[in-house]
Amino acid sequence: MSLSTAILSVLIHFQTAFSQPTWNKVQVLLVGTMLAHGRRTVTAALRQMGLGNEVHFTNYHQTLNRASWSEREVSRRLLCLIVKTFSAIGSHIYIVVDEHLERRWGQKITKRGHHRDPMLSSKKRMVTNSGLRWVVMAVVIKLPWTNRHWALPFLSVLAPSKLVSAKLGLRHKTVPELARQMITLVRRWLPNVPITLMGDTTYSVLELGLRCTKLNMRLVAPLRLDARLYSNPDLSKGNGGRPRVKGSRLPSLNSILANPETEWQQMKVSWYNNRQQKLEVVSGTALWYRCSLKPLQIRWVLVRDPDGVLDSRAYFSTDIAQSEKAIIEDFVKRWTIEVTFEESRAHLGIETQRQWTDKAIERTTPSLFGLFSIVSLLANSLHSDGRILVQATAWYKKQFPTFADALAAVRCHLWGDFNFATSPHHPNMVLIPKSDLNRLIYSVSYSH
């Protein structure tokens, strides 16, 4: 299999993370998975590559369930490549963290549990489903061919339920605890880069904020309206004992919201769907404190909609110098990972893989999430001028390419990179080898 220079310029960064025999199989699985439709299984990738009659097909399965290579090292290289490609040297990096439920059934999947299904749940009704819960981190950047932010995943960690951990004899780690370990890895990989971490209510945890502060990172997340906030201690009034760590209790955000004398400031912020939203905000600094933990210095922002359509919410940042507008707009960027999850399900076959061994599962799903970033990097390498063809119809007009367009651009390049000969008698007639023609027919005719 020969790949073009534009494709190899991206893939070459991962070659030394594998042995040469494993790397040859990884390239086949990677290209076959990008060309496949429907289920993303090893056999589907092999069929797309014309290897349906490969006698030693189990060797490709062993790439996922037995071969020796480090998933963390691949994640590190992917993160560094994303930052190097799309961010200026020394610029601020925005990272979003969220959970994704991969719906899976099967008694042989040892870490399968029942978790809240965000796709089926609502504020009034919680629905649980069988599957694997993943904590996913992604870099939020603005690609050259669009005016919207994209979330490019680079690290995914399995988060089994407490019941499953007890059944397997493992020490249970909550989602915030896993996030603390993941950001420690990220700081080790990017030691001198300013980083902002964005998360939803799950990551509004004092311990996570303290870890971010220790790692010289900024955390932006929602804040409960009944959070225990305190003023700074007055150290001048010493009583000869242990110095105080907090001052007096401040009014709750609920009381500030209900107080008619609260002075609200109106402003417009960049909102979802890339539009401007008018809001009323009030802000302040405080110590967020809980017994047995160090107090955390935060800037809180209370937000309400002057038109009364949106619910009132509060956010916080561990950087007290950050402005109210910047805190709100940083949190809005968090929504991009939800788009990534949906695009991955629709175009990369998340939840369609069929591996059941622990090692294969812990490699396959993170690889598919990472493939979202790989496709974006390949599209950027193939179209460095940002001119990616946009699929538009009479009923659906798009100004900027979406992930489907980026994947189509990569697929067109992979299918067309055969250098077919032309007929000497008819220059417009291309001589396609029968094996390649069979691959094209299979790709069009079959959905798995």
Residue pairs with C-beta under 8 A, 6 or more apart in sequence:
1 27
1 28
1 31
1 49
2 417
3 11
3 27
3 31
3 417
4 413
4 417
6 378
6 381
6 382
6 413
7 378
7 381
7 382
7 413
7 414
7 417
9 381
10 81
10 374
10 377
10 378
10 381
11 27
11 30
13 77
13 81
14 26
14 74
14 77
14 78
15 23
17 69
17 70
17 73
17 74
17 77
18 26
18 67
18 69
19 67
19 68
19 69
22 63
22 67
22 68
22 69
25 59
25 60
25 63
26 63
28 45
28 46
28 49
28 51
28 60
29 42
29 45
29 60
29 63
30 371
30 374
31 45
31 48
31 49
31 414
32 44
32 45
32 46
32 47
32 48
32 49
33 40
33 44
33 45
33 48
33 348
33 349
33 368
33 371
34 371
34 375
34 407
34 410
34 411
34 414
35 45
35 48
35 49
35 411
35 414
35 415
35 443
36 44
36 45
36 47
36 48
36 349
36 443
37 443
37 446
37 447
37 448
38 44
38 349
38 352
38 446
38 447
38 448
39 349
39 352
39 353
39 354
39 448
40 348
40 349
40 350
40 352
40 353
40 368
41 352
41 353
41 354
41 448
42 57
42 60
42 61
42 64
43 57
44 448
45 60
46 52
46 54
46 57
46 60
47 442
47 446
48 439
48 442
48 443
49 439
50 435
50 436
50 438
50 439
51 57
54 60
61 360
64 355
64 359
64 360
64 363
64 364
65 355
65 357
65 359
65 360
65 363
66 359
71 362
71 363
71 366
72 185
74 370
75 154
75 155
75 366
75 370
76 185
76 189
78 154
78 370
78 373
78 374
79 139
79 154
79 155
79 186
79 189
79 190
80 189
80 190
81 377
82 139
82 141
82 152
82 154
82 373
82 377
83 93
83 139
83 190
83 193
85 377
85 380
86 139
86 141
86 143
86 380
87 93
87 141
90 193
90 194
91 194
92 193
92 194
92 195
92 196
93 139
93 190
93 193
93 194
93 195
93 196
94 139
94 140
94 141
94 195
94 196
94 198
94 330
94 333
95 137
95 138
95 139
95 140
95 183
95 186
95 195
95 196
95 197
95 198
96 137
96 138
96 140
96 151
96 197
96 198
96 199
96 333
96 334
96 336
96 337
97 135
97 136
97 137
97 138
97 179
97 182
97 183
97 197
97 198
97 199
97 203
98 135
98 136
98 199
98 200
98 334
98 337
98 338
98 341
99 118
99 133
99 134
99 135
99 136
99 159
99 175
99 202
100 133
100 134
100 136
100 341
100 350
101 115
101 116
101 117
101 118
101 119
101 129
101 131
101 132
101 133
101 134
102 131
102 132
102 133
102 134
102 350
102 351
102 365
103 117
103 129
103 130
103 131
103 351
104 112
104 130
104 131
104 132
104 351
105 112
105 130
105 131
106 112
106 356
108 356
109 132
109 356
109 361
110 164
110 168
110 358
111 132
111 158
111 160
111 164
111 168
111 358
111 361
112 130
112 131
112 132
112 164
113 130
113 131
113 132
113 133
113 160
113 161
113 163
113 164
114 128
114 129
114 130
114 161
115 128
115 129
115 131
115 133
115 161
116 126
116 127
116 128
117 127
117 128
117 129
117 131
120 127
120 129
121 127
131 351
132 158
132 160
132 361
132 365
133 158
133 159
133 160
133 161
133 175
134 156
134 157
134 158
134 159
134 365
134 366
134 369
135 156
135 157
135 158
135 159
135 175
135 178
135 179
135 182
136 153
136 155
136 156
136 337
136 341
136 369
137 153
137 154
137 155
137 156
137 182
137 183
137 186
138 151
138 152
138 153
138 154
138 336
138 337
138 340
138 373
139 151
139 152
139 154
139 373
140 149
140 150
140 151
140 152
140 198
140 333
140 334
140 336
140 337
141 149
141 150
141 152
142 148
142 149
142 150
143 150
143 376
143 380
144 380
144 384
144 386
145 379
145 380
145 383
145 386
145 387
145 388
145 400
145 401
146 400
146 401
147 274
147 400
148 274
148 336
148 400
149 333
149 336
150 336
150 339
150 340
150 376
150 403
151 336
151 337
151 339
151 340
152 340
152 372
152 373
152 376
153 337
153 340
153 369
153 370
153 372
153 373
154 370
154 373
155 182
155 185
155 186
155 366
156 365
156 366
156 369
156 370
157 178
157 181
157 182
158 361
158 362
159 173
159 175
159 178
160 168
160 170
160 172
162 172
165 171
165 172
165 173
166 172
173 181
175 202
175 203
176 202
176 203
176 205
176 207
176 208
177 207
179 199
179 203
179 208
180 207
180 208
180 211
183 197
183 208
183 211
183 212
183 215
183 217
184 211
184 215
186 195
187 195
187 215
187 216
187 217
194 218
195 217
195 218
196 217
196 218
196 219
196 220
196 330
197 203
197 212
197 217
197 218
197 219
197 220
198 220
198 221
198 330
198 331
198 333
198 334
199 208
199 219
199 220
199 221
199 334
200 221
200 222
200 334
201 221
201 222
203 219
203 221
204 221
204 222
204 223
204 224
204 316
206 288
206 290
206 293
206 296
207 293
208 219
209 219
209 221
209 288
209 296
209 298
209 318
210 293
210 294
210 296
212 218
212 219
212 318
213 219
213 296
213 297
213 318
217 318
218 317
218 318
218 319
218 322
219 317
219 318
220 315
220 316
220 317
220 327
220 330
220 331
221 315
221 316
221 331
222 313
222 314
222 315
222 316
222 331
223 253
223 298
223 300
223 314
223 315
223 316
224 253
224 314
225 252
225 253
225 254
225 257
225 312
225 314
226 252
226 253
226 254
227 252
227 253
227 288
227 300
227 314
228 249
228 288
228 289
228 290
229 249
229 250
229 252
229 253
229 286
229 287
229 288
229 289
229 300
230 246
230 247
230 248
230 249
230 250
230 286
230 287
230 288
230 289
230 295
231 246
231 247
231 248
231 250
231 286
231 287
232 246
232 247
232 287
233 243
233 244
233 245
233 246
233 247
234 244
234 247
235 243
235 244
245 287
245 289
245 294
245 295
246 287
246 289
246 295
247 287
250 286
251 259
253 300
253 302
253 314
256 262
256 282
256 302
257 302
257 304
257 312
262 282
263 282
264 280
264 281
264 282
264 304
265 280
265 281
265 282
265 324
266 278
266 279
266 280
266 306
267 278
267 279
267 281
267 324
267 325
268 276
268 277
268 278
268 279
269 276
269 277
269 279
269 325
269 328
269 329
269 332
270 276
270 277
270 329
270 332
271 277
271 332
272 332
272 335
278 306
278 307
279 303
279 304
279 305
279 306
279 328
280 303
280 304
280 305
280 306
281 301
281 302
281 303
281 304
281 324
281 328
282 301
282 302
283 299
283 300
283 301
283 302
283 324
284 299
284 300
285 297
285 298
285 299
285 300
285 320
286 297
286 298
286 300
287 295
287 296
287 297
287 298
288 295
288 296
288 297
288 298
288 316
289 295
289 296
296 318
297 318
297 320
298 316
298 317
298 318
298 320
299 316
299 317
299 319
299 320
299 321
299 322
299 324
299 327
300 314
300 315
300 316
301 314
301 315
301 316
301 317
301 324
301 327
301 328
302 312
302 313
302 314
303 312
303 313
303 314
303 315
303 328
304 310
304 312
305 311
305 312
315 327
315 328
315 331
316 327
317 327
317 330
322 330
340 369
340 372
341 350
343 372
343 402
343 403
343 404
344 350
344 368
344 369
344 372
345 351
346 404
347 403
347 404
347 407
348 368
348 371
348 372
349 368
350 365
350 368
350 369
353 364
353 365
353 368
355 361
355 364
372 403
375 403
375 406
375 407
375 410
376 403
376 406
378 410
379 388
379 406
379 407
379 409
379 410
382 409
382 410
382 413
383 409
388 401
388 405
388 406
388 409
389 401
389 405
389 408
389 409
390 398
390 399
390 400
390 401
390 405
391 398
391 404
391 405
391 408
392 398
398 405
401 409
415 440
418 432
418 433
418 436
420 430
420 431
420 432
420 433
420 436
421 430
421 431
422 428
422 429
422 430
422 431
423 429
423 430
423 431
432 440
